[in-house]
Amino acid sequence: MSTVGWIILVVANIPLYWLVGWILFRDWENFWDCLKFWLTPDIISLFRGEWIEDQWAQVKLSLWLVLCAGAVIAEGLVLGPRFS
C-alpha cells in the first residue's frame, strides 16, 4: 500500500479513534488527565500519592494508542493487496 493509502486510512479512521476514546475515557477531562499522568515521571506520582491512578491512566492511554494503530495496520494489511 502506498503512503497516500496509509494517510487515507489514518484520516478515515478518525471516527473510530473518537469512539474508542469515548469508551475508554468518557470525556475530554479524563483524556487530558491520562495524558498528564503519561507525561509525569512515575517517581513524582509516587511522592504525590497518585501512583495507582498514574498506572491506570497510562494503561488506558497506551491501550487507546495500540487499538487505534492496530486498526489502521490491520486495515492496511487487508486492503493493501486489493489496491496494489
DSSP file (Angstrom, degrees, kcal/mol; ACC not computed):
  #  RESIDUE AA STRUCTURE BP1 BP2  ACC     N-H-->O    O-->H-N    N-H-->O    O-->H-N    TCO  KAPPA ALPHA  PHI   PSI    X-CA   Y-CA   Z-CA
    1    1 A M              0   0    0      0, 0.0    79,-0.1     0, 0.0    83,-0.1   0.000 360.0 360.0 360.0 141.2    0.0    0.0    0.0
    2    2 A S     >  -     0   0    0     78,-0.1     4,-1.9     1,-0.1     5,-0.2  -0.239 360.0-105.8 -77.9 167.9    1.3    3.4   -0.9
    3    3 A T  H  > S+     0   0    0      1,-0.2     4,-2.3     2,-0.2     5,-0.2   0.881 122.1  54.8 -60.2 -39.6    1.9    6.3    1.6
    4    4 A V  H  > S+     0   0    0      1,-0.2     4,-2.5     2,-0.2    -1,-0.2   0.894 105.4  53.2 -63.0 -39.4   -1.2    8.0    0.3
    5    5 A G  H  > S+     0   0    0      2,-0.2     4,-2.2     1,-0.2    -1,-0.2   0.904 108.9  48.6 -61.9 -42.1   -3.2    4.9    1.1
    6    6 A W  H  X S+     0   0    0     -4,-1.9     4,-2.4     2,-0.2    -2,-0.2   0.908 110.9  50.5 -64.4 -41.9   -1.9    4.8    4.7
    7    7 A I  H  X S+     0   0    0     -4,-2.3     4,-2.4     1,-0.2     5,-0.2   0.911 109.3  51.4 -62.9 -41.7   -2.7    8.5    5.1
    8    8 A I  H  X S+     0   0    0     -4,-2.5     4,-2.9     1,-0.2    -1,-0.2   0.911 110.3  49.4 -61.1 -42.3   -6.3    8.0    3.8
    9    9 A L  H  X S+     0   0    0     -4,-2.2     4,-1.4     2,-0.2    -2,-0.2   0.915 110.1  50.6 -63.3 -42.5   -6.7    5.1    6.3
   10   10 A V  H  < S+     0   0    0     -4,-2.4     3,-0.2     1,-0.2    -2,-0.2   0.927 115.9  41.6 -61.0 -44.9   -5.5    7.2    9.2
   11   11 A V  H >< S+     0   0    0     -4,-2.4     3,-1.5     1,-0.2    -2,-0.2   0.897 111.8  54.7 -70.9 -40.1   -7.8   10.1    8.3
   12   12 A A  H 3< S+     0   0    0     -4,-2.9    -1,-0.2     1,-0.3     4,-0.2   0.748 103.6  58.0 -66.2 -22.1  -10.8    7.8    7.5
   13   13 A N  T 3X S+     0   0    0     -4,-1.4     4,-2.3    -3,-0.2     3,-0.4   0.345  70.7 105.6 -91.0   6.8  -10.5    6.2   11.0
   14   14 A I  H <> S+     0   0    0     -3,-1.5     4,-2.3     1,-0.2    -1,-0.2   0.899  79.5  52.5 -55.7 -42.7  -10.9    9.4   13.0
   15   15 A P  H  > S+     0   0    0      0, 0.0     4,-2.4     0, 0.0    -1,-0.2   0.880 108.7  51.5 -61.1 -34.0  -14.4    8.4   14.0
   16   16 A L  H  > S+     0   0    0     -3,-0.4     4,-2.8     2,-0.2     5,-0.3   0.912 107.9  51.3 -66.8 -42.2  -13.0    5.1   15.2
   17   17 A Y  H  X S+     0   0    0     -4,-2.3     4,-2.4     1,-0.2    -1,-0.2   0.917 111.8  47.9 -59.3 -42.9  -10.4    6.9   17.3
   18   18 A W  H  X S+     0   0    0     -4,-2.3     4,-2.6    -5,-0.2    -2,-0.2   0.926 112.1  49.1 -64.3 -44.8  -13.1    9.0   18.8
   19   19 A L  H  X S+     0   0    0     -4,-2.4     4,-2.2     2,-0.2    -2,-0.2   0.933 113.4  45.3 -62.0 -47.7  -15.3    6.0   19.6
   20   20 A V  H  X S+     0   0    0     -4,-2.8     4,-2.2     1,-0.2    -1,-0.2   0.906 113.8  50.9 -63.3 -40.6  -12.5    4.1   21.2
   21   21 A G  H  X>S+     0   0    0     -4,-2.4     4,-3.3    -5,-0.3     5,-0.7   0.893 109.0  50.7 -62.9 -39.9  -11.5    7.2   23.2
   22   22 A W  H  X5S+     0   0    0     -4,-2.6     4,-1.1     3,-0.2    -1,-0.2   0.894 110.4  49.7 -65.2 -39.2  -15.1    7.7   24.4
   23   23 A I  H  <5S+     0   0    0     -4,-2.2    -2,-0.2    -5,-0.2    -1,-0.2   0.913 120.7  35.1 -65.2 -42.0  -15.3    4.1   25.5
   24   24 A L  H  <5S+     0   0    0     -4,-2.2    -2,-0.2    -5,-0.2    -3,-0.2   0.888 134.1  21.1 -80.2 -40.0  -12.0    4.3   27.5
   25   25 A F  H  <5S-     0   0    0     -4,-3.3     2,-0.9    -5,-0.2    -3,-0.2   0.749  74.6-156.4-106.2 -27.7  -12.1    7.9   28.7
   26   26 A R  S  <<S+     0   0    0     -4,-1.1     2,-0.3    -5,-0.7    -4,-0.1  -0.021  73.1  23.1  71.3 -30.6  -15.8    9.0   28.7
   27   27 A D  S  > S-     0   0    0     -2,-0.9     4,-1.6    -6,-0.2     3,-0.1  -0.978  82.5-105.9-156.3 167.9  -14.9   12.7   28.5
   28   28 A W  H  > S+     0   0    0     -2,-0.3     4,-2.7     1,-0.2     5,-0.2   0.831 114.1  60.8 -67.2 -32.8  -12.1   15.1   27.4
   29   29 A E  H  > S+     0   0    0      1,-0.2     4,-2.2     2,-0.2    -1,-0.2   0.917 105.4  47.3 -62.3 -42.6  -11.1   15.9   31.0
   30   30 A N  H  > S+     0   0    0      2,-0.2     4,-2.3    -5,-0.2    -1,-0.2   0.894 111.0  52.5 -65.0 -39.7  -10.3   12.2   31.7
   31   31 A F  H  X S+     0   0    0     -4,-1.6     4,-2.3     2,-0.2    -2,-0.2   0.934 110.8  46.4 -60.6 -46.7   -8.3   12.1   28.4
   32   32 A W  H  X S+     0   0    0     -4,-2.7     4,-2.4     1,-0.2    -2,-0.2   0.861 110.8  53.2 -66.9 -34.6   -6.2   15.1   29.4
   33   33 A D  H  X S+     0   0    0     -4,-2.2     4,-2.5    -5,-0.2    -1,-0.2   0.915 109.3  48.9 -63.5 -42.2   -5.7   13.7   32.9
   34   34 A C  H  X S+     0   0    0     -4,-2.3     4,-2.2     2,-0.2    -2,-0.2   0.903 111.4  49.3 -63.3 -41.0   -4.4   10.5   31.4
   35   35 A L  H  X S+     0   0    0     -4,-2.3     4,-1.7     2,-0.2    -1,-0.2   0.896 109.8  52.0 -64.9 -39.6   -2.1   12.4   29.1
   36   36 A K  H  X S+     0   0    0     -4,-2.4     4,-1.1     1,-0.2    -2,-0.2   0.932 111.7  45.9 -61.6 -45.8   -0.8   14.4   32.1
   37   37 A F  H  < S+     0   0    0     -4,-2.5     3,-0.3     1,-0.2    -1,-0.2   0.870 108.9  56.3 -65.0 -35.9   -0.1   11.2   34.0
   38   38 A W  H  < S+     0   0    0     -4,-2.2    -1,-0.2     1,-0.2    -2,-0.2   0.852 111.9  42.5 -64.1 -34.6    1.6    9.7   31.0
   39   39 A L  H  < S+     0   0    0     -4,-1.7    -1,-0.2    -3,-0.2    -2,-0.2   0.611  97.8  89.3 -87.9 -13.8    4.0   12.7   30.8
   40   40 A T  S  < S-     0   0    0     -4,-1.1     5,-0.0    -3,-0.3    -4,-0.0  -0.714  86.7-112.9 -85.9 130.1    4.6   12.8   34.6
   41   41 A P    >>  -     0   0    0      0, 0.0     4,-1.7     0, 0.0     3,-0.6  -0.315  22.6-123.2 -59.7 144.8    7.5   10.7   35.8
   42   42 A D  H 3> S+     0   0    0      1,-0.2     4,-2.5     2,-0.2     5,-0.1   0.834 108.7  60.4 -60.3 -34.6    6.4    7.8   38.0
   43   43 A I  H 3> S+     0   0    0      1,-0.2     4,-2.1     2,-0.2    -1,-0.2   0.870 104.1  49.8 -64.5 -35.5    8.6    8.8   40.9
   44   44 A I  H <> S+     0   0    0     -3,-0.6     4,-1.7     2,-0.2    -1,-0.2   0.916 111.0  49.0 -68.2 -42.7    6.7   12.2   41.1
   45   45 A S  H  X>S+     0   0    0     -4,-1.7     5,-2.9     1,-0.2     4,-0.7   0.879 109.4  54.0 -62.8 -37.0    3.3   10.4   41.1
   46   46 A L  H ><5S+     0   0    0     -4,-2.5     3,-1.0     4,-0.2     5,-0.2   0.936 109.1  46.6 -62.1 -47.0    4.6    8.1   43.8
   47   47 A F  H 3<5S+     0   0    0     -4,-2.1    -1,-0.2     1,-0.2    -2,-0.2   0.796 111.7  52.1 -67.6 -27.7    5.6   11.0   46.0
   48   48 A R  H 3<5S-     0   0    0     -4,-1.7    -1,-0.2    -5,-0.1    -2,-0.2   0.573 114.9-116.4 -81.5  -9.3    2.2   12.7   45.4
   49   49 A G  T <<5S+     0   0    0     -3,-1.0    -3,-0.2    -4,-0.7     4,-0.1   0.732  89.0 108.8  79.5  23.2    0.4    9.5   46.4
   50   50 A E     >< +     0   0    0     -5,-2.9     4,-2.6    -6,-0.2    -4,-0.2   0.062  31.8 117.3-116.2  22.0   -1.1    9.1   42.8
   51   51 A W  H  > S+     0   0    0     -6,-0.5     4,-2.5    -5,-0.2     5,-0.2   0.906  77.0  47.0 -63.7 -43.6    0.9    6.1   41.6
   52   52 A I  H  > S+     0   0    0      2,-0.2     4,-2.4     1,-0.2    -1,-0.2   0.930 114.4  47.5 -63.5 -45.0   -2.0    3.8   41.2
   53   53 A E  H  > S+     0   0    0      1,-0.2     4,-2.4     2,-0.2    -1,-0.2   0.887 111.3  52.9 -61.9 -38.7   -4.0    6.4   39.3
   54   54 A D  H  X S+     0   0    0     -4,-2.6     4,-2.4     2,-0.2    -2,-0.2   0.930 109.8  47.1 -61.4 -47.3   -0.9    7.1   37.2
   55   55 A Q  H  X S+     0   0    0     -4,-2.5     4,-2.1     1,-0.2    -2,-0.2   0.915 113.1  48.0 -64.2 -43.1   -0.5    3.5   36.2
   56   56 A W  H  X S+     0   0    0     -4,-2.4     4,-2.4     1,-0.2    -1,-0.2   0.905 111.8  50.3 -64.5 -41.4   -4.2    3.1   35.3
   57   57 A A  H  X S+     0   0    0     -4,-2.4     4,-2.4     1,-0.2     5,-0.2   0.898 110.5  49.9 -63.6 -40.3   -4.1    6.3   33.3
   58   58 A Q  H  X S+     0   0    0     -4,-2.4     4,-2.5     2,-0.2     5,-0.2   0.878 109.5  51.4 -66.8 -36.6   -1.0    5.1   31.4
   59   59 A V  H  X S+     0   0    0     -4,-2.1     4,-2.7     2,-0.2    -2,-0.2   0.937 111.2  47.7 -64.2 -45.7   -2.7    1.7   30.7
   60   60 A K  H  X S+     0   0    0     -4,-2.4     4,-2.3     2,-0.2    -2,-0.2   0.926 114.7  45.0 -62.5 -44.8   -5.8    3.4   29.3
   61   61 A L  H  X S+     0   0    0     -4,-2.4     4,-2.3     2,-0.2    -1,-0.2   0.910 114.5  48.4 -67.7 -41.0   -3.8    5.8   27.1
   62   62 A S  H  X S+     0   0    0     -4,-2.5     4,-2.6    -5,-0.2    -2,-0.2   0.905 111.2  50.9 -64.1 -41.0   -1.5    3.0   25.9
   63   63 A L  H  X S+     0   0    0     -4,-2.7     4,-2.8    -5,-0.2     5,-0.2   0.912 109.2  51.2 -62.1 -42.7   -4.5    0.8   25.1
   64   64 A W  H  X S+     0   0    0     -4,-2.3     4,-2.3     2,-0.2     5,-0.2   0.927 112.2  46.3 -59.7 -45.8   -6.1    3.6   23.1
   65   65 A L  H  X S+     0   0    0     -4,-2.3     4,-2.6     2,-0.2     5,-0.3   0.915 114.1  47.7 -64.4 -43.2   -2.9    4.1   21.1
   66   66 A V  H  X S+     0   0    0     -4,-2.6     4,-2.9     2,-0.2    -2,-0.2   0.915 113.0  48.0 -65.7 -43.3   -2.5    0.4   20.4
   67   67 A L  H  X S+     0   0    0     -4,-2.8     4,-2.1    -5,-0.2    -2,-0.2   0.915 114.6  45.5 -64.5 -42.5   -6.1   -0.1   19.4
   68   68 A C  H  X S+     0   0    0     -4,-2.3     4,-1.8    -5,-0.2    -2,-0.2   0.934 117.5  42.8 -67.5 -45.5   -6.1    2.9   17.1
   69   69 A A  H  X S+     0   0    0     -4,-2.6     4,-2.6    -5,-0.2     5,-0.2   0.906 113.4  53.6 -66.2 -40.4   -2.7    2.0   15.5
   70   70 A G  H  X S+     0   0    0     -4,-2.9     4,-2.7    -5,-0.3     5,-0.2   0.875 106.3  52.4 -62.0 -38.0   -3.7   -1.7   15.3
   71   71 A A  H  X S+     0   0    0     -4,-2.1     4,-2.5     2,-0.2    -1,-0.2   0.931 111.6  45.7 -63.7 -45.1   -6.9   -0.9   13.5
   72   72 A V  H  X S+     0   0    0     -4,-1.8     4,-2.5     2,-0.2    -2,-0.2   0.925 115.0  47.0 -65.0 -44.3   -5.1    1.1   10.8
   73   73 A I  H  X S+     0   0    0     -4,-2.6     4,-2.5     2,-0.2    -2,-0.2   0.927 113.1  48.7 -65.1 -44.4   -2.4   -1.5   10.4
   74   74 A A  H  X S+     0   0    0     -4,-2.7     4,-2.1     1,-0.2     5,-0.2   0.925 113.1  47.2 -62.2 -43.8   -4.9   -4.4   10.2
   75   75 A E  H  X S+     0   0    0     -4,-2.5     4,-3.2    -5,-0.2     5,-0.3   0.905 111.9  51.1 -63.7 -39.9   -7.0   -2.5    7.6
   76   76 A G  H  X S+     0   0    0     -4,-2.5     4,-2.1     1,-0.2    -2,-0.2   0.890 110.6  48.1 -64.2 -39.3   -3.9   -1.7    5.6
   77   77 A L  H  < S+     0   0    0     -4,-2.5    -1,-0.2     2,-0.2    -2,-0.2   0.860 117.3  42.1 -70.1 -34.4   -2.8   -5.3    5.6
   78   78 A V  H  < S+     0   0    0     -4,-2.1     4,-0.4    -5,-0.2    -2,-0.2   0.918 124.7  34.0 -76.4 -45.2   -6.2   -6.5    4.5
   79   79 A L  H >X S+     0   0    0     -4,-3.2     4,-1.3    -5,-0.2     3,-0.5   0.724 100.9  79.5 -85.6 -21.9   -6.9   -3.7    1.9
   80   80 A G  H >X S+     0   0    0     -4,-2.1     3,-0.8    -5,-0.3     4,-0.7   0.915  93.0  46.4 -53.6 -52.8   -3.3   -3.3    0.7
   81   81 A P  H 34 S+     0   0    0      0, 0.0    -1,-0.2     0, 0.0     3,-0.2   0.788 110.0  56.0 -63.3 -25.9   -3.2   -6.3   -1.6
   82   82 A R  H <4 S+     0   0    0     -3,-0.5    -2,-0.2    -4,-0.4    -3,-0.1   0.767 114.4  37.6 -76.3 -25.6   -6.6   -5.3   -3.1
   83   83 A F  H <<        0   0    0     -4,-1.3    -1,-0.2    -3,-0.8    -3,-0.1   0.361 360.0 360.0-109.1   4.6   -5.5   -1.8   -4.1
   84   84 A S     <        0   0    0     -4,-0.7    -1,-0.2    -3,-0.2    -2,-0.1   0.465 360.0 360.0 -88.4 360.0   -1.9   -2.5   -5.2
